[in-house]
């Protein structure tokens, strides 16, 4: 199973001829390749899979997805057996 995570583009720059950027995933920032996206601007939300931004999302959809992922983590923590 593959998982792509939404994040907010905070910085765009070029590195060795590739369009790159910093993307914030709820407080954790990572370098991401933005080369596959033609029209991308800072503060856009993107879906990232294995370090590549593969699609632009509107803010509402991105925040909704992030909320769902947080809920999954909470459910998983509740279901873990105590050690």
N, CA, C and O of each residue as an XYZ file, in Angstrom:
332
protein
N       0.845     -1.182      0.000
C       0.000      0.000      0.000
C       0.885      1.238      0.000
O       1.887      1.295      0.713
N       0.517      2.209     -0.788
C       1.250      3.470     -0.864
C       0.443      4.555     -0.166
O      -0.788      4.532     -0.164
N       1.152      5.497      0.419
C       0.491      6.588      1.119
C       1.116      7.898      0.689
O       2.337      8.047      0.734
N       0.301      8.841      0.275
C       0.756     10.187     -0.051
C       0.195     11.122      1.017
O      -0.959     10.992      1.425
N       1.008     12.049      1.457
C       0.658     12.927      2.583
C       0.540     14.369      2.096
O       1.387     14.832      1.331
N      -0.508     15.090      2.533
C      -0.609     16.507      2.170
C       0.298     17.362      3.052
O       0.505     17.079      4.232
N       0.827     18.414      2.439
C       1.641     19.377      3.173
C       1.575     20.729      2.483
O       1.123     20.838      1.343
N       2.035     21.769      3.195
C       1.983     23.144      2.681
C       3.378     23.568      2.234
O       4.342     23.440      2.989
N       3.481     24.069      1.016
C       4.750     24.537      0.475
C       5.121     25.849      1.164
O       4.360     26.816      1.121
N       6.289     25.878      1.795
C       6.722     27.083      2.505
C       7.848     27.810      1.782
O       8.114     28.980      2.057
N       8.506     27.119      0.861
C       9.632     27.722      0.154
C       9.815     26.984     -1.175
O       9.645     25.767     -1.246
N      10.163     27.729     -2.220
C      10.437     27.136     -3.533
C      11.798     27.633     -3.994
O      12.102     28.822     -3.891
N      12.618     26.713     -4.504
C      13.949     27.073     -4.988
C      14.408     26.039     -6.010
O      13.745     25.025     -6.228
N      15.540     26.307     -6.624
C      16.108     25.375     -7.597
C      17.356     24.741     -7.004
O      18.152     25.412     -6.346
N      17.521     23.447     -7.240
C      18.692     22.722     -6.766
C      19.158     21.805     -7.889
O      18.439     20.885     -8.278
N      20.350     22.049     -8.408
C      20.901     21.256     -9.519
C      19.942     21.183    -10.712
O      19.804     20.134    -11.342
N      19.289     22.292    -11.011
C      18.395     22.354    -12.163
C      16.998     21.815    -11.931
O      16.192     21.796    -12.862
N      16.683     21.372    -10.713
C      15.349     20.850    -10.392
C      14.593     21.823     -9.495
O      15.170     22.447     -8.605
N      13.286     21.939     -9.745
C      12.434     22.750     -8.877
C      12.197     21.975     -7.580
O      11.621     20.888     -7.589
N      12.650     22.550     -6.473
C      12.546     21.909     -5.168
C      11.841     22.862     -4.212
O      11.612     24.027     -4.538
N      11.504     22.363     -3.045
C      10.890     23.223     -2.051
C      10.885     22.596     -0.678
O      11.164     21.409     -0.506
N      10.562     23.421      0.291
C      10.334     22.948      1.650
C       8.827     22.820      1.830
O       8.068     23.723      1.475
N       8.402     21.687      2.384
C       6.980     21.435      2.608
C       6.785     21.128      4.085
O       7.506     20.319      4.668
N       5.795     21.791      4.678
C       5.474     21.614      6.096
C       4.353     20.592      6.239
O       3.264     20.759      5.690
N       4.641     19.536      6.984
C       3.664     18.477      7.256
C       3.234     18.583      8.719
O       3.585     17.731      9.536
N       2.484     19.614      9.042
C       1.997     19.765     10.412
C       3.099     19.987     11.429
O       3.048     19.437     12.529
N       4.092     20.782     11.077
C       5.166     21.098     12.010
C       6.493     20.434     11.663
O       7.527     20.807     12.217
N       6.487     19.482     10.782
C       7.718     18.833     10.327
C       7.957     19.256      8.883
O       7.106     19.051      8.018
N       9.123     19.848      8.631
C       9.429     20.361      7.306
C      10.429     19.443      6.616
O      11.406     18.998      7.219
N      10.166     19.167      5.332
C      11.030     18.294      4.541
C      11.264     18.910      3.167
O      10.438     19.670      2.661
N      12.407     18.566      2.574
C      12.677     18.976      1.204
C      11.925     18.032      0.268
O      11.933     16.815      0.453
N      11.278     18.615     -0.739
C      10.440     17.855     -1.664
C      10.735     18.312     -3.090
O      10.957     19.498     -3.333
N      10.736     17.383     -4.014
C      10.873     17.717     -5.428
C       9.526     18.214     -5.952
O       8.511     17.530     -5.820
N       9.524     19.400     -6.542
C       8.302     20.008     -7.080
C       8.280     19.979     -8.609
O       7.398     20.570     -9.232
N       9.236     19.300     -9.200
C       9.440     19.318    -10.646
C       8.219     18.851    -11.430
O       8.013     19.305    -12.555
N       7.410     17.964    -10.877
C       6.269     17.415    -11.613
C       5.062     18.344    -11.660
O       4.083     18.051    -12.345
N       5.123     19.453    -10.945
C       3.988     20.380    -10.887
C       4.321     21.655    -11.654
O       5.302     22.330    -11.343
N       3.517     21.982    -12.643
C       3.775     23.179    -13.457
C       3.515     24.465    -12.673
O       4.403     25.307    -12.542
N       2.317     24.612    -12.163
C       1.924     25.843    -11.484
C       1.893     25.595     -9.980
O       0.901     25.103     -9.441
N       2.981     25.938     -9.318
C       3.052     25.754     -7.869
C       3.567     27.047     -7.241
O       4.497     27.668     -7.756
N       2.968     27.441     -6.142
C       3.359     28.669     -5.448
C       3.491     28.369     -3.965
O       2.934     27.394     -3.460
N       4.239     29.225     -3.275
C       4.316     29.096     -1.826
C       2.910     29.201     -1.245
O       2.062     29.923     -1.769
N       2.680     28.479     -0.170
C       1.404     28.376      0.547
C       0.396     27.462     -0.143
O      -0.697     27.259      0.387
N       0.730     26.900     -1.316
C      -0.114     25.868     -1.914
C       0.027     24.590     -1.095
O       1.067     24.338     -0.487
N      -1.028     23.794     -1.089
C      -0.970     22.468     -0.485
C      -0.741     21.443     -1.583
O      -1.331     21.520     -2.661
N       0.120     20.489     -1.293
C       0.450     19.453     -2.265
C       0.350     18.081     -1.609
O       0.433     17.951     -0.387
N       0.169     17.067     -2.441
C       0.244     15.678     -2.003
C       1.654     15.193     -2.325
O       2.127     15.352     -3.451
N       2.326     14.601     -1.332
C       3.708     14.165     -1.503
C       3.801     12.656     -1.306
O       3.281     12.099     -0.339
N       4.479     12.017     -2.251
C       4.733     10.578     -2.167
C       6.217     10.350     -2.400
O       6.760     10.765     -3.424
N       6.859      9.706     -1.474
C       8.300      9.396     -1.490
C       9.160     10.576     -1.951
O      10.068     10.411     -2.766
N       8.866     11.760     -1.423
C       9.692     12.926     -1.692
C       9.351     13.717     -2.934
O      10.052     14.674     -3.266
N       8.284     13.339     -3.633
C       7.865     14.035     -4.847
C       6.446     14.569     -4.670
O       5.537     13.822     -4.305
N       6.260     15.863     -4.930
C       4.915     16.435     -4.943
C       4.240     15.979     -6.228
O       4.751     16.209     -7.325
N       3.083     15.329     -6.084
C       2.440     14.742     -7.265
C       1.123     15.407     -7.642
O       0.574     15.129     -8.708
N       0.608     16.284     -6.777
C      -0.652     16.948     -7.077
C      -0.834     18.138     -6.150
O      -0.325     18.144     -5.030
N      -1.560     19.143     -6.620
C      -1.906     20.307     -5.797
C      -3.311     20.097     -5.251
O      -4.204     19.642     -5.966
N      -3.501     20.432     -3.977
C      -4.810     20.324     -3.321
C      -5.287     21.697     -2.896
O      -4.481     22.600     -2.671
N      -6.610     21.858     -2.783
C      -7.069     23.087     -2.160
C      -6.912     22.936     -0.641
O      -6.854     21.820     -0.125
N      -6.846     24.045      0.050
C      -6.561     24.036      1.486
C      -7.586     23.226      2.279
O      -7.219     22.486      3.192
N      -8.852     23.361      1.940
C      -9.905     22.651      2.669
C      -9.715     21.136      2.582
O      -9.814     20.432      3.588
N      -9.443     20.645      1.384
C      -9.245     19.206      1.190
C      -7.996     18.720      1.928
O      -8.003     17.647      2.531
N      -6.928     19.513      1.877
C      -5.683     19.136      2.555
C      -5.888     19.061      4.063
O      -5.458     18.096      4.694
N      -6.532     20.054      4.644
C      -6.754     20.061      6.096
C      -7.684     18.925      6.520
O      -7.489     18.329      7.579
N      -8.680     18.627      5.710
C      -9.577     17.512      5.996
C      -8.797     16.190      6.011
O      -8.981     15.366      6.907
N      -7.941     15.998      5.030
C      -7.133     14.775      4.972
C      -6.194     14.680      6.167
O      -6.041     13.604      6.745
N      -5.567     15.784      6.543
C      -4.673     15.779      7.708
C      -5.439     15.426      8.986
O      -4.931     14.692      9.834
N      -6.651     15.945      9.120
C      -7.482     15.603     10.282
C      -7.802     14.108     10.311
O      -7.753     13.486     11.372
N      -8.125     13.533      9.160
C      -8.400     12.098      9.094
C      -7.171     11.276      9.490
O      -7.296     10.280     10.202
N      -6.000     11.685      9.037
C      -4.776     10.968      9.402
C      -4.512     11.048     10.903
O      -4.078     10.069     11.511
N      -4.774     12.220     11.506
C      -4.613     12.358     12.965
C      -5.579     11.426     13.706
O      -5.210     10.812     14.707
N      -6.809     11.328     13.210
C      -7.787     10.428     13.829
C      -7.323      8.979     13.756
O      -7.487      8.225     14.715
N      -6.749      8.586     12.630
C      -6.234      7.217     12.494
C      -5.139      6.933     13.517
O      -5.098      5.849     14.100
N      -4.270      7.883     13.732
C      -3.196      7.711     14.719
C      -3.800      7.557     16.111
O      -3.363      6.703     16.882
N      -4.793      8.368     16.439
C      -5.436      8.288     17.754
C      -6.115      6.929     17.944
O      -6.014      6.329     19.015
N      -6.797      6.449     16.923
C      -7.463      5.138     17.016
C      -6.429      4.035     17.199
O      -6.611      3.136     18.021
N      -5.354      4.104     16.439
C      -4.301      3.099     16.563
C      -3.716      3.086     17.971
O      -3.457      2.018     18.527
N      -3.507      4.270     18.550
C      -2.965      4.357     19.906
C      -3.934      3.767     20.924
O      -3.508      3.133     21.890
N      -5.231      3.969     20.715
C      -6.233      3.417     21.630
C      -6.284      1.891     21.551
O      -6.550      1.225     22.552
N      -6.030      1.339     20.369
C      -6.142     -0.095     20.172
C      -4.863     -0.860     20.559
O      -4.889     -2.084     20.685
N      -3.764     -0.149     20.743
C      -2.511     -0.825     21.111
C      -2.643     -1.449     22.493
O      -3.140     -0.820     23.426
N      -2.203     -2.667     22.609
C      -2.240     -3.289     23.944
C      -1.217     -2.650     24.859
O      -0.136     -2.257     24.423
N      -1.566     -2.550     26.129
C      -0.659     -1.962     27.109
C       0.467     -2.939     27.383
O       0.247     -4.148     27.449
N       1.671     -2.415     27.542
C       2.827     -3.280     27.769
C       3.337     -3.124     29.168
O       4.311     -3.775     29.547
